[in-house]
Amino acid sequence: MFLLDNFKEKIQDNKKLSSVTVYCRATYKRVIQKTLLFICHFLLCLYGMN
């Protein structure tokens, strides 16, 4: 019985971990997209000034 409970806890921990990983990946992608947009905008502004 103890082993089964322990196993269930591990599964729940894994689910939490995977949801955190997915969230981090999504945030990471969003940050990269915003950074790229900012860089492109910045370069366009510099190019426009010259």
ChimeraX attribute file (.defattr): number of C-alpha atoms within 10 A of each C-alpha:
attribute: neighborCount
match mode: 1-to-1
recipient: residues
	/A:1	6
	/A:2	7
	/A:3	8
	/A:4	9
	/A:5	10
	/A:6	10
	/A:7	12
	/A:8	12
	/A:9	12
	/A:10	12
	/A:11	12
	/A:12	11
	/A:13	12
	/A:14	12
	/A:15	12
	/A:16	12
	/A:17	12
	/A:18	12
	/A:19	12
	/A:20	12
	/A:21	12
	/A:22	12
	/A:23	12
	/A:24	12
	/A:25	12
	/A:26	12
	/A:27	12
	/A:28	12
	/A:29	12
	/A:30	12
	/A:31	12
	/A:32	12
	/A:33	12
	/A:34	12
	/A:35	12
	/A:36	12
	/A:37	12
	/A:38	12
	/A:39	12
	/A:40	12
	/A:41	12
	/A:42	12
	/A:43	12
	/A:44	11
	/A:45	11
	/A:46	10
	/A:47	9
	/A:48	8
	/A:49	7
	/A:50	5
